[in-house]
């Protein structure tokens, strides 16, 4: 469900009513978020939504979802306020 909702978000100028996601504050923030996404996928995570950077008319980075993240990779140890969501496989157990 989060992947579908993330894919439907509309990026654009925050002054426009149809925009749901605006640019990040500066180039340093954009590069940091892009590096964070790269680490998540480099540690075995799967890019499920977003992840693209567009610096043509501002510091835009798509809202991103990374799935299948291992329980303790570097990308899960650091808290991020970036527009990136991580998802790990949940173990389920049944007791009788």
N, C-alpha and C positions, 0 to 999 in steps of 0.2 A: 504494500500500500504506500509506503513512504517513497518508493522509487517512482511510482506513477504520479504522485503528487509533486515530487521534485521536478519531473520532466515537464509538467504543465506550467511551472512558474515562468512568468514573462519578465525577461531582463530588459532594462532600458533606462531612459532618463527619469530620475525620481520625481521630476516636476510634472511628468505626464501621468494621468490617472490610470492608464492601462498598465503601467510598469509596477511589478511586484517586487523586483529585486534591482537595486541600483549598483553602482560601482563600489569597490572597496576604497578606502581613504587615500591610498597612494601606491606608487610603484613598489615600494619595499613590502607593503602588506600583500600585494598581488603576487610578488615573487615568493614570499614566505608561504602563502597558501598553496601555490603551485608546487613548491618543494614538498610540502606536507602531503599532497595528493600523490606525488611521485613516490614518496617513501612508502605510503600505504599500499600502492600497487606493486612496488618493488619488493615488498615483504610478503608477497603472495596474495594480496587482496585483489578483488575483482571490481573494476570500475563499472558500476551499475547505472549511473546517471551522471551527466555533466562532466566537469573536469576541464573544459576548454577555457583558454584564456583569450581575451580580446581586448587589446590595448589601443585599438585604432582611435576611439573617441572617448577614452576614459580608461579606468582600471577595472575592467569587467572580468569576472571569473564566474562561470556557471555554478549554480548550487550543485553540490556533488554528493553522491552516495557511493561508498566503497563497501562491498560485501565480502564475506568469507575471510575476515581479518583474524589472524591467529590471536589467541588470548592475551599475549603480552608482547607484541611487537612495539617498537619505538613509537609508532604512530598512535598507539593506544595509551602509552604512558604519559604523554603530554596532553594537557587540556588545551583545547583550541576553541576560540570563539569564531573561528573561520566558518565559512559557509560550506562545511564538509561534514558529512555524517558517516560514522563507521558502524558496521554491523558484523557481528561474529556469529558463527553457528552456535546455537544453543544446544546443550546436552539435555536430554530429557531422560528421566528415569521413572520407573513405576515400582511401587512397593505394594506388596500384597500381604 
